[in-house]
Amino acid sequence: MTTDTTAPLPARFRWSARLEAITAASYGCAPPLPVPESEPAPDTFSRVWPMGTRPKLPRTRRALAIHEAGHVVVARALGLPVHGARIEGQAGGFAMFQAQSLDRVGQPVPSASGPDNAALCLLAIRCARPASPEQNARDLVTMYAAGLQAEILDVGIRWPGMLWTDDADGIEARACLADVFGGVGMGWCQLRARVLLANRWEKVKDIAAVLDAWGEWQPPEQR
């Protein structure tokens, strides 16, 4: 996710009916997806999940598009706000709110990120929808986890176990869990993200196709 908070998404997004037709025909080269696991039971949230090893994944424009599309699809599935997504060069960004700028995607991330940005997102979500702090944190961390889980699904790898990552998604997810749950729940959220993605994989591919073709995606209601 982008951690900038300075300007709205630019209005130069281009859309055409042709893009609606970009589906699995052009995005179907990955191995078959594993059979989706069951969504983890709520009473297993605090379970100590086995640690996995982060698999080696391709660093391509397609992989970036899949990653950001994963954030979008899971956010929408959980009723979180979605403002837009962008990929540029070797970087990508996803914004839940208009105040989160995508203008700096591909530029150095400012130091005011990580826990600070996670706290701001939790506060913004709290103001945007009626839900408990625990539900907001679970949903937000599931959304953070969805980018990497989408990449893993795309190459046909089974769930590797709970993963530790030092990117912005991982840092902000751990900050959310530490603030609300004392740090537990990462494996549960990662597995939940995987199941949500597997059951909505066509939507992931459709949004990724738009990102790959144009570099930007916005929800239909904002076009």
C-alpha positions, -999 to 999 in steps of 0.1 A, spaced: 0 0 0 11 35 -5 17 55 26 15 90 12 -13 113 24 -10 144 3 -32 145 -28 -62 127 -45 -59 102 -73 -54 119 -107 -83 120 -130 -64 109 -161 -76 73 -158 -86 60 -193 -113 34 -197 -128 16 -226 -152 -13 -231 -124 -33 -246 -108 -36 -211 -140 -52 -198 -132 -81 -221 -96 -87 -208 -101 -118 -187 -86 -153 -181 -79 -155 -219 -50 -132 -214 -43 -139 -178 -46 -177 -177 -10 -188 -180 -5 -196 -143 -8 -232 -131 -42 -243 -118 -51 -228 -84 -52 -252 -54 -86 -260 -41 -96 -232 -17 -92 -240 20 -120 -233 44 -120 -198 59 -104 -201 93 -128 -203 123 -130 -172 145 -120 -192 176 -86 -200 159 -76 -163 156 -51 -165 184 -37 -198 173 1 -201 167 2 -209 131 33 -227 116 58 -203 102 64 -206 65 92 -195 41 84 -168 17 85 -183 -18 105 -168 -46 80 -149 -67 84 -132 -101 90 -94 -100 71 -85 -131 45 -59 -141 19 -87 -140 30 -97 -104 26 -60 -93 -8 -59 -109 -19 -91 -92 -6 -78 -59 -25 -45 -60 -56 -63 -74 -55 -86 -44 -57 -56 -20 -86 -42 -40 -107 -74 -42 -103 -82 -5 -110 -47 6 -142 -46 -14 -152 -81 -1 -148 -69 35 -167 -37 30 -136 -15 34 -133 18 15 -115 16 -19 -103 46 -38 -80 33 -64 -48 14 -73 -18 21 -95 14 5 -107 44 24 -121 78 9 -129 87 -16 -102 63 -2 -76 26 -3 -69 1 14 -46 -34 9 -33 -55 37 -16 -86 32 5 -92 69 8 -89 99 -15 -65 115 10 -40 87 4 -20 99 -26 -10 75 -54 11 103 -70 43 91 -53 41 55 -64 75 45 -76 92 72 -55 109 67 -21 85 60 8 85 88 34 96 79 69 61 86 84 49 51 75 45 18 92 28 21 126 18 57 121 0 50 88 -16 19 103 -30 40 132 -44 66 107 -60 38 86 -76 23 117 -90 57 127 -103 65 92 -120 31 89 -136 36 124 -151 68 111 -162 53 78 -182 23 90 -200 10 122 -178 -19 134 -159 -28 165 -122 -20 168 -115 -57 167 -134 -62 134 -118 -32 118 -83 -45 127 -90 -80 115 -104 -67 82 -76 -42 77 -48 -68 84 -66 -93 60 -65 -66 34 -28 -59 40 -21 -96 36 -40 -99 4 -13 -85 -19 13 -112 -12 -13 -139 -9 -26 -130 -44 10 -133 -58 13 -167 -42 -20 -179 -55 -12 -166 -90 18 -190 -94 -1 -219 -80 17 -224 -47 -3 -238 -18 -5 -218 14 31 -218 28 21 -210 64 24 -177 83 48 -154 66 69 -126 81 76 -97 57 94 -64 62 76 -45 35 51 -18 42 22 -43 42 38 -65 68 49 -36 90 15 -19 91 -3 -53 96 18 -61 126 13 -26 140 -25 -30 137 -24 -64 154 -1 -51 182 -24 -22 188 -57 -42 191 -47 -78 199 -13 -76 214 3 -90 182 -16 -123 176 -36 -131 145 -13 -127 116 -15 -163 103 -53 -162 106 -55 -130 86 -32 -143 59 -51 -176 55 -84 -156 55 -71 -134 27 -61 -164 7 -96 -179 9 -113 -147 0 -90 -143 -30 -94 -179 -42 -132 -175 -42 -130 -142 -62 -101 -150 -85 -118 -139 -117 -122 -104 -101 -86 -104 -92 -76 -112 -128 -99 -86 -143 -86 -58 -121 -50 -69 -126 -56 -68 -164 -67 -32 -162 -37 -23 -141 -13 -41 -164 -28 -24 -195 -32 12 -181 -13 14 -149 -44 26 -129 -77 13 -117 -106 30 -100 -139 16 -87 -168 17 -113 -187 43 -91 -158 67 -95 -153 66 -132 
